[in-house]
Amino acid sequence: MLDELDKNILQVLQKDARISNTELARRVNLSPPATHTRVRRLEKHGLIQNYATIVDRKKAGYDLLCFVSISLQLHDTEQVAGFIKIITGMPEVLECHHVTGEHDYLLKVVTRNAEDLEDFLMNRLTPVSGVARIHTSLVLREAKSTSEIPLE
């Protein structure tokens, strides 16, 4: 589905989504109208889902990054749907993944400090209907963090 020009366009946009169409065209060696058409096609087909600003969480006051593993009591459709609805409404939860293995869900969570983490775990997450077990791991240091998909 992706040819080399599409891959080049996506690689450039992943590094700098604010680049002008003219500069993008220059970098991928294509005319600006042809580049614009390709970008719109990539958007239409869902390869480009969104354009976002990546905020430095620590500078924004969120000192703790955690991974929270959740095990549910039951796996019926209604309970899972209710869990997902509640979790997606929690602004501290950056990501929620249904996973294989010992736990059912893995959450990526940010909080300002240990007190906020405790409040999140005890007063917001623990009371969620269907949650059986919670296991929290604090991130000591981020060795790598990227949103770029390798397009080879």
C-alpha positions as CSV (number, residue, x, y, z in Angstrom):
1,M,0.0,0.0,0.0
2,L,2.8,2.4,0.8
3,D,5.4,3.3,-1.9
4,E,8.7,4.9,-1.1
5,L,7.4,8.4,-1.6
6,D,4.6,7.8,1.0
7,K,7.2,6.4,3.4
8,N,9.4,9.4,2.9
9,I,6.5,11.8,3.5
10,L,5.5,9.9,6.7
11,Q,9.1,9.8,8.0
12,V,9.4,13.6,7.6
13,L,6.0,14.4,9.1
14,Q,6.7,12.1,12.1
15,K,9.8,14.2,12.9
16,D,8.1,17.6,12.2
17,A,4.3,17.7,11.6
18,R,4.4,21.5,11.4
19,I,6.6,21.5,8.3
20,S,5.1,23.5,5.4
21,N,3.9,21.6,2.3
22,T,6.5,23.4,0.2
23,E,9.4,22.3,2.5
24,L,7.9,18.8,2.7
25,A,7.8,18.7,-1.1
26,R,11.4,19.8,-1.3
27,R,12.6,17.2,1.2
28,V,10.9,14.3,-0.6
29,N,11.7,15.7,-4.1
30,L,8.2,16.1,-5.3
31,S,6.1,19.0,-6.5
32,P,4.0,20.8,-3.8
33,P,0.6,19.9,-5.4
34,A,1.6,16.2,-5.7
35,T,2.9,16.2,-2.1
36,H,-0.4,17.8,-0.9
37,T,-2.4,15.2,-2.7
38,R,-0.4,12.4,-1.2
39,V,-0.7,13.8,2.3
40,R,-4.5,14.1,1.9
41,R,-4.7,10.5,0.6
42,L,-2.7,9.3,3.6
43,E,-5.1,11.1,5.9
44,K,-8.1,9.8,4.1
45,H,-6.9,6.2,4.4
46,G,-6.2,6.6,8.1
47,L,-2.4,6.3,7.9
48,I,-2.1,9.8,9.3
49,Q,-4.6,9.8,12.2
50,N,-3.8,13.1,13.8
51,Y,-1.3,15.9,14.2
52,A,-0.2,16.4,17.8
53,T,2.0,18.5,20.1
54,I,4.2,16.5,22.4
55,V,4.4,18.1,25.8
56,D,7.3,17.6,28.2
57,R,5.4,16.0,31.1
58,K,8.0,17.0,33.8
59,K,7.9,20.7,32.7
60,A,4.1,20.5,32.7
61,G,4.3,19.4,36.4
62,Y,3.8,15.6,36.0
63,D,6.8,14.1,37.7
64,L,5.5,10.5,37.9
65,L,5.1,8.2,35.0
66,C,3.7,4.8,35.9
67,F,2.6,1.6,34.2
68,V,-0.4,0.1,36.0
69,S,-1.4,-3.5,35.3
70,I,-5.1,-4.3,35.8
71,S,-6.7,-7.7,36.2
72,L,-10.5,-7.9,35.9
73,Q,-12.8,-10.1,38.0
74,L,-14.8,-11.3,35.0
75,H,-14.4,-10.9,31.3
76,D,-17.9,-10.5,30.2
77,T,-18.7,-8.0,27.5
78,E,-20.7,-5.7,29.8
79,Q,-18.0,-5.5,32.5
80,V,-15.2,-4.9,30.0
81,A,-17.1,-2.2,28.2
82,G,-17.9,-0.5,31.5
83,F,-14.2,-0.6,32.5
84,I,-13.0,0.8,29.2
85,K,-15.6,3.6,29.3
86,I,-14.4,4.7,32.8
87,I,-10.7,4.4,32.0
88,T,-10.9,6.4,28.8
89,G,-12.5,9.2,30.8
90,M,-9.6,9.5,33.2
91,P,-7.2,12.2,32.0
92,E,-4.2,10.7,33.9
93,V,-4.4,7.6,31.7
94,L,-2.4,8.3,28.6
95,E,-2.8,4.8,27.1
96,C,-4.8,1.7,27.8
97,H,-3.9,-1.6,26.2
98,H,-5.6,-5.0,26.4
99,V,-2.7,-7.4,26.8
100,T,-2.0,-11.1,27.1
101,G,-0.2,-12.6,30.0
102,E,-0.8,-12.3,33.8
103,H,-2.9,-9.1,33.6
104,D,-5.7,-8.0,31.3
105,Y,-4.9,-4.3,30.8
106,L,-1.8,-2.2,30.9
107,L,-2.2,1.6,31.5
108,K,0.3,4.3,31.0
109,V,-0.4,6.9,33.7
110,V,1.0,10.3,34.7
111,T,0.5,12.1,38.0
112,R,2.1,15.2,39.5
113,N,3.5,13.4,42.6
114,A,3.2,10.4,44.9
115,E,0.1,11.8,46.7
116,D,-1.7,12.2,43.4
117,L,-0.7,8.7,42.4
118,E,-2.1,7.3,45.7
119,D,-5.3,9.3,45.2
120,F,-5.6,8.0,41.6
121,L,-5.1,4.3,42.7
122,M,-7.1,4.3,45.9
123,N,-10.0,6.7,45.1
124,R,-10.4,6.5,41.3
125,L,-9.1,3.2,40.1
126,T,-9.7,0.7,42.9
127,P,-13.5,1.5,43.1
128,V,-14.0,0.8,39.3
129,S,-16.4,-2.1,39.0
130,G,-14.8,-5.3,38.0
131,V,-11.2,-4.5,39.0
132,A,-9.7,-7.5,40.8
133,R,-6.0,-6.6,41.1
134,I,-3.8,-3.6,40.5
135,H,-0.1,-3.7,40.1
136,T,1.8,-0.4,39.7
137,S,5.4,0.1,38.4
138,L,7.0,3.5,38.7
139,V,9.2,4.7,35.8
140,L,12.6,5.7,37.2
141,R,14.0,7.0,33.9
142,E,12.7,7.0,30.3
143,A,15.5,5.4,28.2
144,K,13.5,5.9,25.0
145,S,10.2,7.6,24.3
146,T,8.9,8.1,20.7
147,S,5.8,8.0,18.7
148,E,7.6,7.4,15.4
149,I,6.7,4.2,13.5
150,P,9.7,2.7,11.6
151,L,8.8,2.8,7.9
152,E,11.3,0.5,6.2
